Amino acid sequence: MTGYEADIWFGLFAPAKTPQATIGALNSAVNKALADTEVQQKMRSQFYDPRPGAADEFAAFVKNEITKCGRTIREANIKAD
């Protein structure tokens, strides 16, 4: 489809109202794991691209993906059966 792109991505989510300290601890642990050379090699061998980052950056990315997908659904007039 012209002008359309799609990526597959995975992320870690927590329930709404999870304390910010908990989010920070989880984010720190995930980033530490993703910084490990062995983890990176294993992920890349399975065609994953590990991307550590801040929780608020991921939240902004997800919000953008929702907006982008919503626009595509409306423009294509996609309906659930």
Secondary structure, DSSP 8 states (H G I E B T S, - for coil): -TT------------TT--HHHHHHHHHHHHHHHH-HHHHHHHHHTT-------HHHHHHHHHHHHHHHHHHHHHTT----
